[in-house]
Amino acid sequence: MLYTDNFTPQQTQDGSLTFFSQDFNQAFHSHYGAKQESYLKFALPTQVQTVAKKGIVRILDVCYGLGYNTAAALEIIWQENSACVVEIIGLELNLEVPKAAINQHIFHDWDDQYRKILTELAFKHYLRTNRLKAKLLIGDARKSIQEVCKSGFQADAIFLDPFSPPQCPHLWTMEFILKVVLCLHQDGLLATYSCAAAVRTALLSAGLIIGSTTPVGRRSPGTIAAYPQDGEKNITQIYPLSLAEREHLQTRAAVPYRDPDLNDHTDVIINRRQQEQQASSLEPTSLWRKRWDSLI
């Protein structure tokens, strides 16, 4: 795949800027607000500010992109505990994206300390200070995540933020999500903007329980996931799925994407899922949609 994007900043409704990817035919953020997404869909739901009280937070930022999610998390963490040590691993396919974000002054209105951090990561891929250890792994995330797994990294927060499943199915497969989940600490939280039934099925199959986060700028919610906890109020009670969402998981939309060797082409992954859906005995998603058309 060639990366010939001419990255031109596009303003979102909250005043923050994003890019449009020609390769994935999709903007990096919703038009409602790039900055608000980073806080309300990722940094806040994963409760990094609560973990910060313990003095160290580890974050896995899957599809680092422009750097918004990492920047938002750092800001929230250091507002809570300015001495907190943070370790971040970011996975990013196209190095030109974070570089363009710096060159196009996307973060012009952020504090200088965060602009410096994002600049170092964009151009040097690594930064170490007395309270931050961060690195970007550049390339196919399906390969990078295996490196992270082997390192034994255990994240308190995982931001799962690829382009949408129809555009980027290879980063929403059962196999890829299982690798991501292996990097989640037993007490950690994983957040994604997606509420796709196929994605939620993959998270459940990886041994997590899931909840539904508040919609941000659109009708559809996001998803929060964690390992089951004994004797504590868990996320399924704090962020319960609606009846419509639970029924959605019993339809053909819940047939997951599969990529057994983590190297299949997008078309192969999509075709494999379509064949499995056609052979499935699950309820057709169209019937579910008719029942709940006022909610979707």
BAFI-3210 file (N, C-alpha, C; in Angstrom, 3 decimals, decimal comma, padded with zeros to 6 digits):
// residues 296
n [1|2|3|4|5|6|7|8|9|10|11|12|13|14|15|16|17|18|19|20|21|22|23|24|25|26|27|28|29|30|31|32|33|34|35|36|37|38|39|40|41|42|43|44|45|46|47|48|49|50|51|52|53|54|55|56|57|58|59|60|61|62|63|64|65|66|67|68|69|70|71|72|73|74|75|76|77|78|79|80|81|82|83|84|85|86|87|88|89|90|91|92|93|94|95|96|97|98|99|100|101|102|103|104|105|106|107|108|109|110|111|112|113|114|115|116|117|118|119|120|121|122|123|124|125|126|127|128|129|130|131|132|133|134|135|136|137|138|139|140|141|142|143|144|145|146|147|148|149|150|151|152|153|154|155|156|157|158|159|160|161|162|163|164|165|166|167|168|169|170|171|172|173|174|175|176|177|178|179|180|181|182|183|184|185|186|187|188|189|190|191|192|193|194|195|196|197|198|199|200|201|202|203|204|205|206|207|208|209|210|211|212|213|214|215|216|217|218|219|220|221|222|223|224|225|226|227|228|229|230|231|232|233|234|235|236|237|238|239|240|241|242|243|244|245|246|247|248|249|250|251|252|253|254|255|256|257|258|259|260|261|262|263|264|265|266|267|268|269|270|271|272|273|274|275|276|277|278|279|280|281|282|283|284|285|286|287|288|289|290|291|292|293|294|295|296]
n.u [000,845|000,545|001,447|000,279|-000,922|-001,950|-001,647|-003,924|-005,042|-008,220|-010,951|-012,739|-015,890|-015,446|-013,449|-010,893|-008,330|-008,067|-007,033|-007,670|-007,693|-006,655|-006,035|-007,591|-009,986|-011,309|-011,824|-009,531|-010,729|-014,027|-016,323|-017,374|-015,537|-012,146|-010,450|-012,202|-012,981|-010,649|-010,457|-013,054|-013,697|-011,527|-009,257|-010,596|-012,639|-010,950|-009,948|-007,464|-006,680|-007,320|-005,655|-003,278|-002,885|-001,553|001,012|002,297|001,600|000,742|000,432|-001,027|-001,212|-003,008|-002,810|-001,742|-001,739|-002,361|-001,669|-003,353|-004,743|-002,745|-001,678|-003,886|-004,249|-001,830|-002,066|-004,317|-003,406|-001,126|-002,289|-003,653|-001,629|001,321|003,801|003,652|004,809|004,917|004,476|004,485|003,491|003,180|001,474|001,846|001,104|001,730|004,253|004,298|002,009|001,988|004,176|003,226|001,221|002,666|004,160|002,092|001,124|-000,905|-001,260|-001,112|-002,400|-001,994|-000,319|003,160|004,817|003,534|003,470|006,203|006,741|005,156|006,391|008,981|008,329|007,188|009,310|011,582|010,750|011,057|011,290|012,628|012,313|012,479|009,944|008,595|008,454|008,447|007,545|007,308|006,200|006,748|004,961|003,186|000,622|-000,122|002,173|003,737|002,323|002,853|005,484|005,218|003,752|005,634|007,456|006,355|004,881|002,411|-000,510|-002,170|-004,096|-005,608|-005,871|-007,857|-007,888|-008,206|-008,936|-012,360|-014,062|-015,083|-013,329|-010,814|-010,370|-008,425|-007,339|-009,227|-009,741|-010,413|-008,007|-006,084|-007,136|-007,050|-004,268|-003,822|-005,309|-003,850|-001,903|-003,043|-003,278|-004,327|-006,034|-006,614|-008,084|-009,696|-010,452|-012,532|-013,782|-015,622|-018,711|-019,328|-020,773|-019,202|-016,688|-017,135|-017,779|-015,293|-013,790|-015,144|-014,629|-011,957|-011,843|-012,704|-015,026|-017,676|-018,751|-020,875|-019,982|-020,738|-022,339|-020,531|-020,991|-022,451|-025,011|-024,285|-022,723|-019,501|-017,151|-016,187|-013,879|-012,848|-011,076|-012,947|-013,843|-013,617|-015,923|-016,221|-017,876|-018,485|-017,604|-019,747|-021,907|-021,548|-021,375|-023,718|-024,865|-027,432|-030,708|-031,098|-028,443|-027,498|-029,036|-028,082|-025,672|-026,409|-026,871|-026,100|-024,323|-022,555|-020,738|-017,355|-014,423|-011,748|-008,323|-006,204|-003,329|-002,414|-001,742|-003,246|-004,689|-006,813|-009,150|-009,374|-009,925|-012,396|-013,989|-013,898|-015,320|-017,831|-018,621|-018,821|-020,879|-023,000|-023,365|-024,196|-026,335|-027,375|-029,568|-030,639|-029,171|-030,692|-033,303|-033,109|-032,449|-034,818|-036,451|-035,277|-035,005|-035,403|-033,420|-030,941]
n.v [-001,188|002,202|005,371|008,243|010,426|013,739|015,602|017,638|019,891|019,512|021,138|020,267|020,072|020,876|022,648|021,629|020,033|017,669|014,987|013,685|010,425|009,253|006,664|004,996|006,104|007,769|009,974|010,758|011,297|011,824|014,252|015,676|016,280|016,128|016,464|016,220|013,582|012,185|012,575|011,838|009,355|007,749|008,484|009,273|007,182|004,952|005,511|006,661|008,730|007,889|005,674|007,041|007,989|006,006|006,256|005,250|004,704|002,667|002,590|001,419|002,432|001,850|002,329|005,076|007,434|010,866|011,554|012,413|010,840|009,895|012,353|013,498|011,647|011,901|014,544|014,403|012,557|013,827|016,107|015,041|013,799|015,096|013,972|011,461|008,538|007,634|005,140|004,534|002,807|003,167|002,186|002,499|002,722|004,460|006,578|009,160|010,412|011,250|012,969|014,860|015,981|017,458|019,165|020,558|021,982|021,054|020,818|023,363|024,836|023,504|022,863|023,625|021,525|019,182|019,425|019,255|016,623|015,134|015,901|014,829|012,078|011,818|012,326|011,061|008,740|007,867|008,578|009,552|010,570|011,848|011,210|010,006|007,406|006,631|005,207|004,788|002,234|001,513|000,451|-002,464|-003,101|-005,634|-007,094|-005,581|-005,770|-008,328|-008,150|-006,467|-008,114|-010,175|-008,765|-008,573|-006,449|-004,864|-003,253|-000,598|000,859|000,547|001,893|001,356|002,102|001,934|002,671|002,347|-000,881|-001,883|-000,561|-001,116|-003,940|-005,788|-005,008|-005,545|-008,144|-011,434|-012,675|-010,617|-008,913|-010,647|-010,774|-008,112|-007,988|-009,694|-008,019|-006,482|-005,410|-007,255|-005,733|-003,714|-001,445|-001,454|000,613|001,526|003,291|001,937|000,191|-002,041|-005,204|-007,368|-006,635|-006,480|-009,127|-010,318|-009,220|-010,332|-013,026|-013,069|-013,159|-011,020|-008,851|-006,680|-003,260|-000,425|002,685|006,187|007,796|009,951|012,773|011,466|009,022|006,399|004,370|003,929|001,300|-000,305|-002,410|-005,154|-007,470|-009,974|-009,262|-010,424|-010,029|-007,264|-004,329|-004,513|-003,508|-004,093|-003,500|-000,822|000,333|-000,644|-002,807|-002,087|-003,550|-003,743|-003,715|-006,076|-007,942|-007,477|-008,774|-011,315|-011,634|-011,908|-009,896|-010,110|-012,011|-012,591|-010,894|-012,643|-013,657|-015,789|-016,155|-013,659|-012,071|-011,727|-010,289|-007,409|-007,813|-010,593|-011,124|-009,838|-011,226|-013,795|-013,449|-012,718|-015,095|-016,765|-015,492|-015,878|-018,590|-018,805|-019,568|-017,626|-014,864|-012,829|-009,658|-007,604|-008,043|-007,598|-004,906|-003,774|-004,054|-002,332|000,134|002,765|003,376|003,224]
n.w [000,000|-000,843|000,517|-000,074|000,907|001,005|003,509|004,792|007,152|008,706|010,100|013,029|014,820|017,466|017,247|017,101|015,070|012,354|010,109|006,779|005,545|002,520|001,828|003,446|003,036|004,875|007,617|010,293|012,673|014,081|012,730|014,743|016,718|017,195|019,408|021,612|021,305|022,019|024,754|025,773|024,682|025,106|027,021|029,475|029,902|030,390|032,824|033,555|035,177|037,728|038,062|038,038|040,595|041,870|041,061|038,783|035,366|032,678|029,196|026,197|023,011|020,405|017,080|016,854|015,323|014,887|017,428|019,427|021,423|023,129|024,004|025,356|027,417|028,855|029,741|031,467|033,344|034,505|035,521|037,618|039,117|039,257|039,499|038,534|036,920|033,538|031,128|027,722|024,842|021,481|018,546|015,123|011,713|009,538|009,406|008,468|009,327|012,211|011,936|010,087|011,629|013,472|011,777|010,587|012,656|014,358|017,111|018,190|020,168|022,501|025,664|025,927|026,839|026,030|023,260|022,743|023,535|021,707|019,358|019,622|019,639|017,091|015,337|016,306|017,474|020,018|023,501|026,572|029,848|033,235|034,060|032,008|029,678|026,464|023,306|019,764|017,670|014,450|011,616|010,333|012,520|013,228|013,284|015,039|017,460|018,283|019,020|021,221|022,921|023,409|024,886|027,362|028,257|030,168|030,055|031,735|030,552|027,418|024,255|021,633|018,460|015,541|012,012|010,839|011,129|008,519|006,789|007,723|008,402|009,222|011,641|013,493|013,944|015,354|016,013|016,086|018,063|020,253|020,693|021,415|023,789|025,393|026,242|028,152|031,458|034,354|035,897|034,193|031,696|028,559|025,846|023,116|020,276|018,805|018,410|017,082|016,483|015,708|016,638|019,371|019,881|019,413|021,518|023,721|023,210|023,701|026,380|027,898|029,665|028,653|028,297|027,609|026,494|026,926|024,204|022,004|020,435|018,527|017,771|018,292|020,780|022,464|023,340|026,334|027,963|030,054|032,213|033,969|037,368|040,673|043,293|043,053|041,859|038,521|035,117|033,490|034,982|035,564|033,055|031,457|028,790|026,475|025,866|023,118|022,220|023,359|022,013|019,472|019,492|018,999|016,369|012,817|012,390|014,412|013,731|013,702|012,361|010,838|010,885|010,559|010,491|010,894|008,675|006,400|003,413|003,197|001,586|001,591|004,263|004,587|002,722|003,799|006,178|005,167|003,912|006,129|007,477|005,697|005,938|008,500|011,303|012,830|013,643|010,910|010,493|009,520|010,389|013,127|012,972|012,006|014,208|015,996|014,810|015,540|017,263|016,153]
ca.u [000,000|001,297|000,936|000,462|-001,823|-001,567|-002,331|-004,420|-005,879|-009,648|-011,470|-013,904|-016,839|-014,956|-012,362|-009,634|-008,048|-007,746|-006,686|-008,444|-006,835|-007,067|-005,852|-008,709|-011,189|-011,962|-011,130|-008,941|-011,645|-015,356|-016,408|-017,868|-014,447|-010,989|-009,946|-013,167|-012,924|-009,502|-010,780|-014,308|-013,784|-010,344|-008,534|-011,459|-013,218|-009,960|-009,676|-006,023|-006,457|-007,385|-004,419|-002,175|-002,694|-000,632|002,375|002,778|000,552|001,256|-000,578|-000,804|-002,001|-003,059|-003,098|-001,349|-002,241|-001,827|-001,141|-004,344|-005,085|-001,598|-001,586|-004,983|-003,981|-000,752|-002,578|-005,184|-002,578|-000,264|-003,150|-003,980|-000,397|002,391|005,002|003,369|005,634|004,068|005,108|003,577|003,881|002,243|001,598|001,417|001,497|002,250|005,033|004,050|000,847|002,403|005,056|002,392|000,510|003,591|004,490|000,902|000,797|-002,195|-001,331|-000,636|-003,038|-001,686|000,842|004,442|005,390|002,919|003,949|007,578|006,673|004,637|007,414|010,020|007,814|006,964|010,531|012,623|010,034|011,422|011,538|012,737|012,596|012,346|008,588|007,982|009,161|007,487|008,124|006,422|006,592|006,235|004,753|001,927|000,357|-000,236|003,529|004,196|001,675|003,538|006,684|004,788|003,406|006,868|008,174|005,700|004,244|001,048|-001,051|-003,304|-005,087|-005,376|-006,708|-007,984|-008,391|-007,979|-010,061|-013,536|-013,923|-015,193|-012,188|-009,550|-010,783|-007,304|-007,031|-010,390|-009,974|-010,298|-006,607|-005,377|-007,648|-006,514|-002,904|-003,947|-005,812|-002,751|-001,082|-003,844|-003,108|-005,513|-006,915|-006,641|-009,276|-009,529|-011,524|-012,579|-014,961|-016,498|-019,704|-019,643|-020,990|-018,056|-015,607|-017,508|-017,640|-013,866|-013,384|-015,705|-013,923|-010,621|-011,951|-013,080|-016,415|-017,773|-019,792|-021,159|-019,686|-021,667|-022,083|-019,868|-021,211|-023,228|-025,945|-023,661|-021,792|-018,248|-017,081|-015,162|-013,702|-011,930|-011,183|-013,908|-013,272|-014,405|-016,256|-016,260|-018,824|-017,704|-017,983|-021,049|-022,902|-021,318|-021,664|-024,482|-025,356|-028,885|-031,300|-030,815|-027,039|-027,350|-029,625|-027,198|-024,618|-026,973|-027,169|-024,964|-023,345|-021,595|-019,721|-016,133|-013,393|-010,711|-007,046|-005,514|-001,875|-002,156|-001,063|-004,113|-005,090|-008,131|-010,220|-009,487|-010,576|-013,794|-014,669|-014,015|-016,414|-019,086|-018,973|-019,247|-022,190|-023,992|-023,590|-024,544|-027,727|-027,778|-030,614|-030,172|-029,078|-031,763|-034,480|-032,805|-032,479|-036,216|-036,995|-034,652|-034,612|-035,480|-032,287|-029,667]
ca.v [000,000|003,440|006,438|009,459|011,413|015,131|015,858|018,996|019,933|019,765|021,530|019,561|020,988|021,438|023,567|020,914|019,676|016,283|014,725|012,692|009,418|008,789|005,215|004,331|006,856|008,074|010,926|010,157|011,540|012,237|015,692|016,306|016,821|015,253|016,578|015,662|012,121|011,636|012,584|011,200|007,967|006,959|008,786|009,248|005,861|004,008|005,917|006,846|009,666|007,107|004,892|007,976|008,146|004,950|006,690|004,783|004,313|002,102|002,766|000,911|003,262|001,110|003,301|006,344|008,491|012,205|011,625|012,987|010,005|009,924|013,685|013,672|010,811|012,516|015,739|014,002|011,888|014,776|016,995|014,308|013,523|015,638|013,140|010,108|008,012|007,081|004,360|004,460|002,193|003,497|001,444|003,359|002,212|005,476|007,553|010,514|011,000|012,090|014,042|015,907|016,661|018,451|020,155|021,362|022,709|020,579|020,978|024,718|025,386|022,660|023,305|023,371|020,228|018,117|019,596|018,739|015,158|014,624|016,148|013,810|010,780|011,829|012,377|010,172|007,519|007,437|009,664|009,123|011,607|011,313|010,723|009,468|006,510|006,445|004,835|004,429|001,112|001,864|-000,690|-003,201|-003,349|-007,082|-007,542|-004,845|-006,239|-009,548|-007,672|-005,969|-009,309|-010,858|-007,937|-008,697|-005,174|-004,995|-001,896|-000,210|001,388|000,298|002,656|000,602|003,201|001,863|003,079|001,515|-002,278|-002,119|000,018|-001,629|-005,147|-006,582|-004,628|-005,837|-009,589|-012,218|-012,980|-009,397|-008,448|-011,526|-010,318|-006,851|-008,282|-010,295|-006,917|-005,743|-005,813|-007,898|-004,685|-002,632|-001,178|-001,247|001,434|001,753|004,047|001,062|-000,677|-003,093|-006,502|-008,227|-006,217|-006,883|-010,587|-010,621|-008,879|-011,355|-014,282|-012,932|-013,334|-009,789|-008,452|-005,411|-002,302|000,556|004,031|007,223|008,309|011,245|013,446|010,638|008,163|005,125|004,424|003,209|000,062|-000,430|-003,839|-005,479|-008,835|-010,091|-009,072|-011,051|-009,248|-005,832|-003,900|-004,530|-002,524|-004,415|-002,826|000,623|000,684|-001,793|-002,856|-002,026|-004,761|-003,745|-004,095|-007,502|-008,699|-007,303|-009,775|-012,603|-011,555|-012,189|-008,811|-010,493|-012,912|-011,789|-010,943|-013,615|-013,523|-016,819|-015,995|-012,230|-011,514|-011,759|-009,042|-006,924|-008,461|-011,979|-011,087|-009,461|-012,333|-014,907|-013,134|-012,761|-016,505|-017,293|-014,905|-016,532|-019,951|-018,719|-019,771|-016,478|-014,026|-011,788|-008,360|-006,736|-008,222|-006,855|-003,480|-003,357|-003,959|-001,256|001,194|004,083|003,543|003,071]
ca.w [000,000|-000,918|001,351|-000,853|001,482|001,150|004,771|004,959|008,357|008,588|011,404|013,547|015,450|018,729|016,927|016,900|013,680|012,032|008,716|006,049|004,928|001,195|001,767|004,106|002,651|006,143|008,473|011,483|013,790|013,656|012,516|015,969|017,511|017,381|020,778|022,565|021,183|022,740|026,183|026,162|024,209|025,450|028,257|030,660|030,186|030,912|034,217|033,763|036,277|038,965|038,124|038,274|042,036|042,309|040,750|037,484|034,424|031,424|028,149|024,845|022,104|019,140|016,023|017,465|014,458|015,086|018,793|020,340|022,580|024,033|024,606|026,301|028,584|029,628|030,395|032,576|034,355|035,223|036,298|038,843|039,860|038,408|039,634|038,040|035,838|032,484|030,058|026,577|023,572|020,424|017,289|014,018|010,402|008,638|010,150|007,976|010,011|013,342|011,450|009,498|012,718|014,022|010,743|010,300|013,893|014,858|018,566|018,477|021,361|023,658|026,423|025,270|027,219|025,235|021,892|022,686|023,609|020,439|018,337|019,803|019,204|015,646|014,543|016,844|017,847|021,378|024,438|027,968|030,825|034,597|034,333|030,787|028,769|025,376|022,015|018,666|016,832|013,130|010,721|010,473|013,942|013,456|013,623|016,215|018,680|018,710|019,712|022,528|023,715|023,816|025,862|028,652|028,620|030,673|030,047|032,569|029,611|025,994|023,333|020,380|017,651|014,093|011,177|011,092|010,687|007,076|006,088|008,272|009,129|009,735|013,018|014,322|013,876|016,585|016,296|016,471|019,354|021,287|020,987|022,144|025,130|026,153|026,755|029,126|032,855|034,906|036,417|033,221|030,905|027,122|025,293|021,679|019,848|018,031|019,066|016,117|017,125|015,406|017,532|020,732|019,941|019,535|022,883|024,599|022,949|024,285|027,825|028,575|029,746|027,936|028,605|026,563|026,958|026,481|022,850|021,932|019,167|017,604|018,487|018,660|021,914|022,344|024,118|027,364|028,219|031,147|032,718|035,077|038,697|041,731|044,477|042,798|040,845|037,290|034,100|032,907|035,826|035,456|031,664|030,949|027,425|026,346|025,307|021,678|022,040|023,683|020,897|018,320|019,612|018,598|014,936|011,932|012,518|015,442|013,180|013,768|011,327|011,190|010,172|011,344|010,578|011,047|007,498|005,227|002,787|003,595|000,815|002,048|005,575|004,377|002,037|004,748|007,093|004,423|003,721|007,425|007,758|004,837|006,442|009,921|011,715|013,628|013,065|009,989|011,165|009,013|011,240|014,359|012,649|011,910|015,561|016,771|013,869|016,158|018,155|015,448]
c.u [000,883|000,640|001,235|-000,435|-001,188|-002,300|-002,658|-005,316|-007,329|-010,182|-012,698|-014,731|-016,377|-013,769|-011,024|-009,533|-007,763|-007,324|-007,694|-007,461|-007,407|-006,989|-007,035|-010,034|-012,009|-011,136|-010,582|-009,846|-013,017|-015,391|-016,916|-016,733|-013,326|-010,526|-010,908|-013,197|-011,812|-009,758|-011,954|-014,451|-012,627|-009,767|-009,412|-012,086|-012,222|-009,432|-008,187|-005,744|-006,512|-006,116|-003,233|-001,879|-001,706|000,813|002,953|001,597|001,215|000,133|-000,115|-001,763|-001,964|-003,636|-002,974|-001,816|-001,568|-001,212|-002,114|-004,570|-003,967|-001,501|-002,663|-004,740|-002,895|-001,258|-003,418|-004,372|-001,792|-001,051|-003,501|-002,757|000,790|003,674|004,817|004,294|004,721|004,926|004,094|004,240|002,798|002,521|001,062|001,981|002,264|002,946|004,754|002,880|001,274|003,353|004,239|001,643|001,383|003,853|003,319|000,362|-000,590|-002,355|-000,875|-001,207|-002,854|-000,473|002,127|005,003|004,814|003,324|005,362|007,586|006,218|005,634|008,520|009,553|007,653|008,258|011,636|012,062|010,329|011,688|011,618|013,125|012,431|010,939|007,876|008,943|008,179|008,211|007,018|007,019|005,930|006,122|003,399|001,713|000,216|001,110|004,001|003,594|002,315|004,829|006,331|004,439|004,651|007,632|007,590|005,023|002,797|000,458|-002,186|-004,446|-004,668|-006,381|-006,712|-008,675|-008,027|-009,111|-011,165|-013,361|-014,103|-013,989|-010,861|-009,792|-009,634|-006,886|-008,237|-010,673|-009,872|-008,836|-005,833|-005,840|-007,176|-005,102|-002,930|-004,343|-004,736|-001,837|-001,826|-003,613|-004,426|-006,515|-007,094|-007,973|-008,889|-010,719|-011,394|-013,845|-016,006|-017,486|-020,110|-019,751|-019,816|-016,877|-015,906|-017,423|-016,183|-013,355|-013,898|-014,960|-012,514|-010,649|-012,320|-014,590|-016,509|-018,922|-019,888|-020,927|-020,641|-021,345|-021,467|-020,091|-021,980|-024,116|-025,279|-022,700|-020,438|-018,297|-015,934|-015,073|-012,659|-012,044|-012,232|-013,191|-014,189|-014,681|-016,275|-017,345|-018,079|-018,299|-019,328|-022,181|-022,777|-021,699|-022,491|-024,842|-026,878|-029,404|-031,006|-029,386|-026,828|-027,920|-028,754|-026,096|-025,102|-027,351|-025,920|-023,931|-022,248|-020,568|-018,415|-015,303|-012,309|-009,493|-006,067|-004,015|-001,449|-001,367|-001,939|-004,427|-006,516|-009,269|-010,450|-010,244|-012,063|-014,576|-014,877|-015,189|-017,761|-019,554|-019,472|-020,622|-023,289|-024,338|-024,101|-026,032|-028,228|-028,842|-030,014|-030,205|-030,194|-033,028|-034,306|-032,943|-033,916|-036,846|-036,512|-034,298|-034,682|-034,268|-030,950|-029,584]
c.v [001,240|004,495|007,773|010,575|012,800|015,643|017,332|019,030|020,244|020,076|020,707|020,515|021,554|022,377|022,897|020,413|018,192|016,196|013,759|011,733|008,999|007,269|004,460|005,025|007,250|009,108|010,199|010,316|011,902|013,752|016,423|016,863|015,840|015,269|015,958|014,144|011,546|011,588|011,666|009,758|007,099|007,278|008,681|007,874|004,852|004,408|006,099|007,791|008,950|006,283|005,790|008,154|007,114|005,260|006,199|004,321|003,809|002,092|002,131|001,645|002,621|002,025|004,713|007,537|009,822|012,373|012,156|012,148|009,992|011,267|013,907|012,876|011,429|013,735|015,373|013,381|012,904|015,880|016,351|014,120|013,924|014,821|011,741|009,749|007,327|006,329|004,188|003,720|002,529|002,666|002,319|002,834|003,246|006,581|008,983|011,194|011,826|013,208|015,202|016,674|017,737|019,550|021,084|022,068|022,348|020,880|022,370|025,288|024,512|023,233|022,842|021,994|019,090|018,214|019,031|017,210|014,579|014,824|015,107|012,443|010,728|011,693|011,446|008,838|007,061|008,669|009,090|010,311|011,000|010,821|010,184|008,582|006,158|006,062|004,525|003,250|001,322|000,619|-001,324|-003,577|-004,829|-007,692|-006,880|-005,377|-007,522|-009,210|-007,178|-007,132|-009,992|-010,087|-008,049|-007,431|-005,414|-003,604|-001,724|000,305|001,054|001,123|001,911|001,515|003,105|002,552|002,034|000,094|-002,501|-001,613|-000,613|-002,927|-005,912|-006,191|-004,770|-007,343|-010,237|-012,372|-011,748|-008,923|-009,344|-011,109|-009,017|-007,118|-008,936|-009,237|-006,074|-006,299|-006,362|-006,882|-003,540|-002,506|-000,923|-000,443|001,531|002,537|003,136|000,304|-001,810|-004,439|-007,447|-007,917|-006,675|-008,395|-010,982|-010,319|-009,907|-012,679|-014,265|-012,980|-012,090|-009,710|-007,051|-004,561|-001,284|001,959|005,041|007,685|009,704|011,826|012,637|009,719|006,896|005,292|003,834|001,959|000,142|-001,911|-004,059|-006,964|-008,869|-009,954|-009,704|-010,057|-007,750|-005,532|-003,764|-003,603|-002,843|-003,803|-001,306|001,123|-000,436|-001,665|-002,768|-003,362|-004,854|-004,195|-005,577|-008,367|-008,606|-008,360|-011,182|-012,613|-011,856|-011,071|-009,173|-011,514|-012,129|-011,856|-011,914|-013,452|-014,484|-016,615|-014,537|-011,643|-011,487|-010,358|-008,686|-007,653|-009,896|-012,037|-010,782|-010,605|-013,520|-014,669|-013,211|-014,197|-017,117|-016,748|-015,600|-017,925|-019,971|-018,966|-018,634|-015,660|-013,027|-010,425|-007,423|-006,843|-007,492|-005,352|-002,962|-003,191|-002,703|-000,049|002,587|004,398|003,503|004,058]
c.w [000,000|-000,046|000,687|-000,328|001,461|002,374|004,926|006,180|008,027|009,980|011,765|014,402|016,782|018,514|016,711|015,456|013,516|010,575|008,104|005,377|003,576|001,114|002,361|003,829|003,880|006,901|009,698|012,702|013,238|013,518|013,753|016,826|017,751|018,833|021,776|022,491|022,046|024,245|026,508|025,699|024,692|026,827|029,502|030,924|030,759|032,282|034,516|034,920|037,620|039,144|038,473|039,755|042,583|041,947|039,448|036,637|033,157|030,392|026,851|023,926|020,714|018,056|016,588|016,640|014,676|016,472|019,821|021,591|023,612|024,745|025,660|027,584|029,460|030,391|031,618|033,712|035,174|035,918|037,632|039,726|038,999|038,475|039,070|036,880|034,817|031,473|028,930|025,426|022,567|019,182|016,169|012,700|009,590|009,420|009,711|008,702|011,225|012,942|010,897|010,574|013,350|013,004|010,431|011,562|014,442|016,351|019,010|019,768|022,597|024,383|025,747|025,599|026,373|023,768|021,739|022,704|022,278|019,306|018,419|019,305|017,686|014,861|015,043|017,328|019,271|022,228|025,839|028,834|032,209|034,903|033,090|030,020|027,668|024,098|021,024|017,922|015,480|012,254|010,961|011,939|014,246|013,794|014,911|017,502|019,184|019,442|021,114|023,450|024,257|024,883|027,263|029,130|029,016|030,879|031,050|031,701|028,198|025,200|022,001|019,372|016,164|013,330|011,326|010,545|009,185|006,288|006,510|009,043|009,775|011,154|013,942|014,365|015,260|016,988|016,748|017,845|020,491|021,676|021,794|023,599|025,998|026,766|027,786|030,528|033,397|035,453|035,423|032,484|029,454|026,618|023,783|021,352|019,207|018,918|018,121|016,822|016,882|016,326|018,956|020,911|020,129|020,937|023,887|024,442|023,522|025,806|028,602|028,754|029,167|028,457|027,495|027,089|026,318|025,065|022,907|020,544|018,140|018,434|019,010|019,834|021,540|023,195|025,113|027,729|029,306|031,461|033,841|036,422|039,739|042,848|044,281|041,775|039,521|036,238|033,454|033,728|035,718|034,068|031,015|029,475|027,444|025,810|023,815|021,413|022,334|022,564|019,645|018,302|019,254|017,112|014,118|011,922|013,513|014,958|013,076|012,487|011,796|010,284|010,842|011,527|010,694|009,871|006,248|004,714|003,223|002,887|001,262|003,368|005,435|003,738|002,968|005,695|006,377|004,203|005,028|007,802|006,956|005,331|007,883|010,162|012,603|012,899|012,070|010,685|010,722|009,875|012,572|014,114|012,564|013,286|016,292|015,909|014,462|017,010|017,440|014,316]
res [m|l|y|t|d|n|f|t|p|q|q|t|q|d|g|s|l|t|f|f|s|q|d|f|n|q|a|f|h|s|h|y|g|a|k|q|e|s|y|l|k|f|a|l|p|t|q|v|q|t|v|a|k|k|g|i|v|r|i|l|d|v|c|y|g|l|g|y|n|t|a|a|a|l|e|i|i|w|q|e|n|s|a|c|v|v|e|i|i|g|l|e|l|n|l|e|v|p|k|a|a|i|n|q|h|i|f|h|d|w|d|d|q|y|r|k|i|l|t|e|l|a|f|k|h|y|l|r|t|n|r|l|k|a|k|l|l|i|g|d|a|r|k|s|i|q|e|v|c|k|s|g|f|q|a|d|a|i|f|l|d|p|f|s|p|p|q|c|p|h|l|w|t|m|e|f|i|l|k|v|v|l|c|l|h|q|d|g|l|l|a|t|y|s|c|a|a|a|v|r|t|a|l|l|s|a|g|l|i|i|g|s|t|t|p|v|g|r|r|s|p|g|t|i|a|a|y|p|q|d|g|e|k|n|i|t|q|i|y|p|l|s|l|a|e|r|e|h|l|q|t|r|a|a|v|p|y|r|d|p|d|l|n|d|h|t|d|v|i|i|n|r|r|q|q|e|q|q|a|s|s|l|e|p|t|s|l|w|r|k|r|w|d|s|l|i]
***
